[in-house]
Amino acid sequence: MPQALLPDLAPWKASADFRRLWASGLISNFGSFLTFVALPVQLKDLTGSAAAVGAIGAVELIPLIVFGLYGGALADALDKRQLIVWSEAGQGLLSAALLVNALLPGPAVWPLYLVAALSSALVSVQRPALDSLLPRIVAHDDLPAASSLNSLRWTVGGVAGPAIAGVVVAYAGLGWAYAADLLTFAVSLLFIVRIAPSPASYEAAKPDLRAIAEGARYAWSRKELLGTYVVDLAAMFLAMPLAVLPFLADELHAEWALGLMYASVPLGAMVVGLTSGWTSRVHAHGRMVVLAAALWGVAVAAAGVVGNVWLVLLLLTVAGGCDMVSGVFRAAMWNQTIPDELRGRLAGIELLSYSVGPTLGQVRSGGVAAWAGVRTSVWSGGLLCVGAMGLLALCLPGLMTYDVRTNEHAVRLREQRTAAAPTQV
């Protein structure tokens, strides 16, 4: 493989805290993907309903919105490390609850929805703190590389977790998947507690509605940022097929392939992450965001049409790679242009943009599958995504013309980081 394509390891080499966060995320993501597969499988077994599986997204939505916005304000006002530690511990307790329920003689359905809602709240508190911590521990010019490495970390768990989960759930039972998830959270905490404290900046606002509104006003003033949010929302809402994958596997008479289906999307992302060296040489980030999101829709639509399970797996892999490309350049735009004192609140808004879409997408895909069929749910969503990207490309000139070399916000933040004393890590 040409050296120019290999991931840029500069953030890993320069920052001990980045290495700790990366290792922690790799471990906990692996366990979370075990539960990501086990939970809908358990709901499918208990209810037999595609709509019931899709309803996971509905119960996650309100906590996601409320705690995403408030979690962003907390990340600006409090020590980011403490927020990360306590939310990680809470996630471990929720995994324990799923384990206990799975071991009961008659597992109940309602705890699955309750845990999904509480987990959504904890993730919504943690992610803004994680995202806003990154620019503090990584050099400004290394932020695209850090985003690529973080995405690669996520995809490694996303490939291994679902693939192993399919085997574990089928041959060992749901309890083993939940137990493994609990163990990974415990190990992850050992890395997180070693991260240096990251207190609020002196300009930090109190975590109240006024602070949240200030962040929203800033986001509204940045039309190119708004464009990234809208593109991701549309792509995930219209074309996210994950809720119906258990039923798609049944239709293809390939129940054995369910874990591989869940793993295919992150596998594509991992391939892009492993060859992400080229991303640092791209400057028109906005165009890449839109183009990659459109290609995601094309691949999903094709996956809903073909009848061969291996072609479906290939197309889902291609879709995952396209989504990764879009995500890398969205993250680069966010990390390289948003001031530190607003980073948590904007990270909360970012969380909504890349989480609400998939959450609502589960509801959409499950509902359309129940009404018109599983295959129709998949291909129609992909086509709608392609059309939406074409329309957004016409309506978002600020996003389409964004260039990191000349954007005033990127230039200002780069100059500030260059003038500041380097962070000791």
C-alpha positions as CSV (number, residue, x, y, z in Angstrom):
1,M,0.0,0.0,0.0
2,P,1.5,3.4,-0.9
3,Q,2.7,5.3,2.1
4,A,0.6,8.3,1.2
5,L,-2.6,6.3,1.7
6,L,-1.7,5.1,5.2
7,P,-3.4,6.8,8.2
8,D,-1.6,9.8,9.6
9,L,-0.4,8.8,13.1
10,A,0.8,12.2,14.2
11,P,-1.9,12.7,16.9
12,W,-1.2,9.2,18.3
13,K,2.5,9.9,18.6
14,A,2.2,13.4,20.0
15,S,-0.5,13.1,22.6
16,A,-0.7,10.5,25.5
17,D,-4.2,11.6,26.3
18,F,-5.3,11.0,22.7
19,R,-3.8,7.5,22.9
20,R,-5.8,6.8,26.1
21,L,-9.0,8.1,24.7
22,W,-8.5,6.1,21.5
23,A,-7.8,2.9,23.4
24,S,-10.8,3.5,25.7
25,G,-13.1,4.1,22.8
26,L,-11.9,1.0,20.9
27,I,-12.6,-1.2,23.8
28,S,-16.0,0.2,24.8
29,N,-17.1,0.5,21.1
30,F,-16.5,-3.2,20.7
31,G,-18.8,-4.1,23.6
32,S,-21.4,-1.5,22.5
33,F,-21.6,-3.1,19.1
34,L,-22.3,-6.4,20.7
35,T,-25.3,-4.9,22.4
36,F,-26.2,-3.0,19.2
37,V,-26.9,-6.3,17.5
38,A,-28.2,-8.2,20.6
39,L,-30.9,-5.6,21.5
40,P,-32.8,-5.6,18.2
41,V,-32.4,-9.4,17.9
42,Q,-33.9,-9.8,21.4
43,L,-36.8,-7.4,20.5
44,K,-37.4,-9.3,17.2
45,D,-37.5,-12.6,19.1
46,L,-39.9,-11.2,21.8
47,T,-42.2,-9.3,19.5
48,G,-41.7,-10.5,15.9
49,S,-42.4,-6.9,14.8
50,A,-40.3,-4.7,12.5
51,A,-42.2,-1.7,13.9
52,A,-41.3,-2.7,17.4
53,V,-37.6,-2.9,16.5
54,G,-37.8,0.5,14.7
55,A,-39.4,2.0,17.8
56,I,-36.1,1.8,19.5
57,G,-35.3,5.0,17.6
58,A,-38.4,6.6,18.9
59,V,-37.6,6.1,22.6
60,E,-34.1,7.3,22.0
61,L,-35.1,10.5,20.4
62,I,-36.3,12.7,23.2
63,P,-33.3,11.9,25.5
64,L,-31.0,12.5,22.6
65,I,-32.4,15.9,21.9
66,V,-32.7,17.1,25.5
67,F,-29.4,15.8,26.8
68,G,-27.5,16.4,23.6
69,L,-28.2,20.2,23.9
70,Y,-27.8,20.2,27.7
71,G,-24.8,17.9,27.5
72,G,-23.1,20.4,25.2
73,A,-23.6,23.2,27.7
74,L,-22.3,20.9,30.5
75,A,-19.2,20.2,28.4
76,D,-18.4,23.9,28.2
77,A,-19.1,24.6,31.9
78,L,-17.6,21.6,33.7
79,D,-14.5,19.4,33.6
80,K,-14.8,17.3,30.4
81,R,-12.9,14.4,31.9
82,Q,-15.3,14.0,34.8
83,L,-18.3,14.0,32.5
84,I,-16.7,11.3,30.4
85,V,-15.8,9.1,33.4
86,W,-19.3,9.2,35.0
87,S,-21.2,8.7,31.8
88,E,-19.0,5.7,30.9
89,A,-19.7,4.2,34.4
90,G,-23.5,4.8,33.9
91,Q,-23.3,2.9,30.5
92,G,-21.8,0.0,32.3
93,L,-24.6,-0.2,34.8
94,L,-27.1,-0.2,31.9
95,S,-25.3,-3.2,30.4
96,A,-25.6,-4.9,33.7
97,A,-29.4,-4.3,33.6
98,L,-29.7,-5.8,30.2
99,L,-27.8,-8.8,31.4
100,V,-30.0,-9.3,34.4
101,N,-33.2,-9.1,32.2
102,A,-31.8,-11.5,29.6
103,L,-31.1,-14.1,32.4
104,L,-34.7,-14.0,33.7
105,P,-36.9,-17.0,32.8
106,G,-39.2,-14.6,30.9
107,P,-37.3,-11.5,29.8
108,A,-39.5,-8.4,29.6
109,V,-39.8,-6.0,26.7
110,W,-40.1,-2.7,28.6
111,P,-36.6,-2.8,30.1
112,L,-35.1,-2.9,26.6
113,Y,-36.8,0.4,25.7
114,L,-36.0,1.9,29.1
115,V,-32.3,1.0,28.8
116,A,-32.3,2.3,25.2
117,A,-33.6,5.7,26.4
118,L,-31.3,6.0,29.3
119,S,-28.3,5.0,27.2
120,S,-29.3,7.7,24.7
121,A,-29.2,10.2,27.5
122,L,-25.8,9.2,28.7
123,V,-24.3,9.1,25.3
124,S,-25.7,12.6,24.7
125,V,-23.9,13.8,27.8
126,Q,-20.6,12.1,27.0
127,R,-20.2,12.8,23.3
128,P,-20.0,16.6,23.5
129,A,-17.4,16.3,26.2
130,L,-15.4,13.8,24.1
131,D,-15.7,15.9,20.9
132,S,-14.8,19.2,22.6
133,L,-11.9,17.6,24.4
134,L,-10.2,16.6,21.1
135,P,-9.0,20.1,20.0
136,R,-7.4,20.6,23.4
137,I,-5.2,17.5,23.2
138,V,-4.4,17.5,19.5
139,A,-2.6,20.1,17.4
140,H,-4.8,22.2,15.0
141,D,-3.3,20.8,11.8
142,D,-3.5,17.3,13.1
143,L,-7.3,17.4,13.7
144,P,-8.3,15.8,10.4
145,A,-5.9,13.0,11.1
146,A,-7.3,12.6,14.6
147,S,-10.9,12.5,13.2
148,S,-9.8,9.7,10.8
149,L,-8.1,7.8,13.6
150,N,-11.2,8.1,15.8
151,S,-13.4,6.9,13.0
152,L,-11.0,4.0,12.4
153,R,-11.3,3.1,16.0
154,W,-15.0,3.1,15.8
155,T,-15.1,1.0,12.7
156,V,-12.8,-1.7,14.2
157,G,-15.3,-2.2,16.9
158,G,-18.1,-1.9,14.4
159,V,-16.7,-4.7,12.3
160,A,-15.5,-7.1,15.0
161,G,-18.5,-6.4,17.4
162,P,-21.4,-7.3,15.1
163,A,-19.6,-10.2,13.5
164,I,-18.8,-11.7,16.8
165,A,-22.2,-10.8,18.2
166,G,-23.9,-12.8,15.5
167,V,-22.1,-15.9,16.5
168,V,-22.4,-15.2,20.3
169,V,-26.1,-14.6,20.1
170,A,-26.8,-17.6,17.9
171,Y,-24.7,-20.1,19.8
172,A,-24.1,-18.8,23.3
173,G,-27.1,-16.6,24.0
174,L,-27.9,-12.9,24.5
175,G,-26.6,-12.9,28.1
176,W,-23.0,-13.5,26.9
177,A,-23.2,-10.5,24.6
178,Y,-24.5,-8.2,27.4
179,A,-21.9,-9.6,29.8
180,A,-19.1,-8.9,27.3
181,D,-20.4,-5.3,26.9
182,L,-20.3,-4.8,30.7
183,L,-16.7,-6.0,30.8
184,T,-15.6,-3.7,28.1
185,F,-17.0,-0.7,30.0
186,A,-15.0,-1.7,33.1
187,V,-11.8,-1.9,31.1
188,S,-12.5,1.3,29.3
189,L,-12.7,3.2,32.6
190,L,-9.2,2.2,33.5
191,F,-7.9,4.2,30.5
192,I,-10.3,7.2,30.9
193,V,-9.4,7.9,34.6
194,R,-5.8,8.5,33.5
195,I,-6.6,11.4,31.2
196,A,-5.6,14.8,32.5
197,P,-8.3,17.0,33.9
198,S,-9.9,19.4,31.4
199,P,-11.6,22.2,33.3
200,A,-13.9,24.8,31.7
201,S,-12.2,27.8,30.0
202,Y,-12.5,31.1,31.8
203,E,-15.1,32.3,29.3
204,A,-17.4,29.4,30.1
205,A,-21.1,30.2,30.4
206,K,-23.3,28.5,33.0
207,P,-25.1,25.4,31.6
208,D,-28.5,27.0,31.2
209,L,-31.0,27.8,28.4
210,R,-29.2,31.1,27.7
211,A,-25.9,29.2,27.1
212,I,-27.7,26.7,24.9
213,A,-29.3,29.5,22.9
214,E,-25.9,31.2,22.5
215,G,-24.5,28.1,20.9
216,A,-27.6,27.8,18.6
217,R,-27.2,31.4,17.5
218,Y,-23.6,30.8,16.6
219,A,-24.4,27.6,14.7
220,W,-27.2,29.5,12.8
221,S,-24.7,32.2,11.8
222,R,-22.4,29.6,10.2
223,K,-24.2,28.5,7.1
224,E,-21.5,26.1,6.1
225,L,-21.8,24.3,9.4
226,L,-25.6,24.2,9.1
227,G,-25.1,22.6,5.8
228,T,-23.1,19.7,7.3
229,Y,-25.9,19.2,9.9
230,V,-28.6,19.1,7.2
231,V,-26.7,16.8,4.9
232,D,-26.1,14.2,7.6
233,L,-29.7,14.4,9.0
234,A,-31.1,13.9,5.5
235,A,-28.8,11.0,4.6
236,M,-29.3,9.1,7.8
237,F,-33.1,9.7,8.1
238,L,-33.8,8.7,4.6
239,A,-31.3,5.8,4.0
240,M,-30.4,4.2,7.3
241,P,-31.3,0.5,6.9
242,L,-30.1,-1.0,10.2
243,A,-33.4,-1.4,11.9
244,V,-34.7,-3.8,9.2
245,L,-31.5,-5.9,8.7
246,P,-32.8,-8.8,10.8
247,F,-35.8,-9.0,8.5
248,L,-33.8,-8.5,5.4
249,A,-31.6,-11.4,6.4
250,D,-34.8,-13.5,6.8
251,E,-36.0,-12.5,3.3
252,L,-32.7,-13.5,1.8
253,H,-32.8,-16.8,3.7
254,A,-29.5,-15.9,5.2
255,E,-30.1,-15.6,8.9
256,W,-26.4,-16.6,9.3
257,A,-25.4,-13.3,7.6
258,L,-27.1,-10.9,10.1
259,G,-23.9,-10.2,12.0
260,L,-22.1,-9.7,8.8
261,M,-24.7,-7.3,7.6
262,Y,-24.3,-5.2,10.7
263,A,-20.5,-5.4,10.3
264,S,-20.5,-4.4,6.6
265,V,-21.2,-0.7,7.1
266,P,-18.4,-0.2,9.6
267,L,-16.1,-2.5,7.5
268,G,-16.4,-0.1,4.6
269,A,-15.7,2.8,7.0
270,M,-12.6,0.9,8.3
271,V,-11.3,0.4,4.8
272,V,-11.5,4.1,4.2
273,G,-9.9,4.8,7.6
274,L,-7.0,2.5,6.8
275,T,-6.4,4.4,3.6
276,S,-7.2,7.9,4.9
277,G,-3.9,9.5,4.2
278,W,-5.4,11.2,1.2
279,T,-7.9,13.1,3.3
280,S,-5.3,15.6,4.5
281,R,-4.7,16.8,1.0
282,V,-8.3,17.6,0.3
283,H,-9.3,21.2,1.0
284,A,-12.9,21.4,-0.4
285,H,-14.4,19.6,2.6
286,G,-18.0,20.7,1.9
287,R,-18.2,19.2,-1.6
288,M,-16.8,15.9,-0.3
289,V,-19.5,15.9,2.5
290,V,-22.3,16.2,-0.1
291,L,-20.8,13.9,-2.7
292,A,-20.1,11.1,-0.2
293,A,-23.6,11.3,1.3
294,A,-25.1,11.0,-2.2
295,L,-23.0,7.9,-2.9
296,W,-24.1,6.4,0.4
297,G,-27.7,6.7,-0.9
298,V,-26.8,5.0,-4.2
299,A,-25.2,2.1,-2.4
300,V,-28.1,1.6,0.0
301,A,-30.7,1.8,-2.8
302,A,-28.8,-0.9,-4.7
303,A,-28.6,-3.1,-1.6
304,G,-32.4,-3.0,-1.5
305,V,-32.7,-4.2,-5.1
306,V,-30.3,-7.0,-5.4
307,G,-31.3,-10.5,-4.3
308,N,-27.9,-12.0,-3.6
309,V,-26.8,-11.8,0.0
310,W,-23.1,-11.4,-0.9
311,L,-23.9,-8.5,-3.2
312,V,-26.0,-6.9,-0.3
313,L,-22.9,-7.3,2.0
314,L,-20.7,-5.7,-0.6
315,L,-23.0,-2.8,-1.2
316,L,-23.5,-2.1,2.5
317,T,-19.7,-2.1,2.8
318,V,-19.5,0.5,0.0
319,A,-22.2,2.5,1.8
320,G,-20.2,2.5,5.0
321,G,-17.1,3.7,3.2
322,C,-19.0,6.6,1.7
323,D,-20.5,7.5,5.1
324,M,-17.0,7.5,6.6
325,V,-15.7,9.9,3.9
326,S,-18.5,12.3,4.7
327,G,-18.0,12.0,8.4
328,V,-14.3,12.7,8.2
329,F,-14.8,15.9,6.4
330,R,-17.7,17.0,8.6
331,A,-15.6,16.5,11.7
332,A,-12.7,18.4,10.1
333,M,-14.9,21.4,9.4
334,W,-16.2,21.3,13.0
335,N,-12.9,20.8,14.8
336,Q,-11.0,23.3,12.7
337,T,-13.4,26.3,12.8
338,I,-15.3,26.3,16.2
339,P,-13.9,28.4,19.1
340,D,-13.0,26.5,22.3
341,E,-15.5,28.3,24.5
342,L,-18.3,27.2,22.3
343,R,-17.0,23.8,21.4
344,G,-19.1,21.8,23.9
345,R,-22.4,23.4,22.9
346,L,-21.6,23.0,19.2
347,A,-20.6,19.4,19.8
348,G,-24.1,18.9,21.3
349,I,-25.7,20.3,18.2
350,E,-23.3,18.1,16.1
351,L,-24.4,15.1,18.2
352,L,-28.0,15.8,17.2
353,S,-27.1,16.1,13.6
354,Y,-25.4,12.7,13.4
355,S,-27.6,10.9,15.9
356,V,-31.1,12.1,15.4
357,G,-31.0,11.2,11.7
358,P,-30.2,7.5,12.3
359,T,-32.6,7.4,15.3
360,L,-35.5,8.7,13.2
361,G,-34.2,6.6,10.3
362,Q,-34.9,3.5,12.4
363,V,-38.5,4.6,12.8
364,R,-38.8,5.4,9.1
365,S,-37.3,2.2,7.9
366,G,-39.3,0.0,10.3
367,G,-42.5,1.8,9.5
368,V,-42.1,1.6,5.8
369,A,-41.0,-2.0,6.1
370,A,-44.2,-2.9,8.0
371,W,-46.3,-1.0,5.4
372,A,-44.7,-1.7,2.1
373,G,-42.1,-4.4,2.7
374,V,-38.5,-4.7,3.8
375,R,-36.9,-4.4,0.4
376,T,-39.0,-1.4,-0.5
377,S,-38.0,0.3,2.7
378,V,-34.3,0.0,1.8
379,W,-34.3,0.9,-1.9
380,S,-36.8,3.8,-1.6
381,G,-34.8,5.4,1.3
382,G,-31.6,5.2,-0.8
383,L,-33.2,6.9,-3.8
384,L,-34.7,9.6,-1.6
385,C,-31.3,10.3,-0.1
386,V,-29.7,10.8,-3.6
387,G,-32.5,13.2,-4.6
388,A,-32.1,15.1,-1.3
389,M,-28.3,15.5,-1.8
390,G,-28.8,16.9,-5.3
391,L,-31.3,19.5,-3.9
392,L,-29.1,20.4,-1.0
393,A,-26.1,20.9,-3.3
394,L,-28.1,23.6,-5.0
395,C,-29.4,25.2,-1.8
396,L,-26.2,25.3,0.2
397,P,-23.6,27.4,-1.7
398,G,-21.7,28.2,1.5
399,L,-21.0,24.5,2.0
400,M,-20.2,23.7,-1.6
401,T,-17.5,26.5,-1.7
402,Y,-16.0,25.8,1.7
403,D,-12.1,25.7,1.6
404,V,-10.2,25.1,4.8
405,R,-7.3,27.2,3.5
406,T,-9.4,30.4,3.1
407,N,-12.4,30.0,5.4
408,E,-12.2,32.9,7.8
409,H,-13.1,30.8,10.8
410,A,-10.5,28.2,10.0
411,V,-7.8,30.8,9.4
412,R,-8.6,32.6,12.7
413,L,-8.5,29.4,14.8
414,R,-5.3,28.2,13.1
415,E,-3.6,31.5,13.9
416,Q,-4.8,31.4,17.5
417,R,-3.6,27.8,18.0
418,T,-0.2,28.7,16.4
419,A,0.2,31.7,18.7
420,A,-0.7,29.8,21.8
421,A,1.8,27.9,23.8
422,P,1.7,24.2,22.9
423,T,-0.2,21.9,25.2
424,Q,1.9,19.6,27.3
425,V,0.7,16.1,27.1
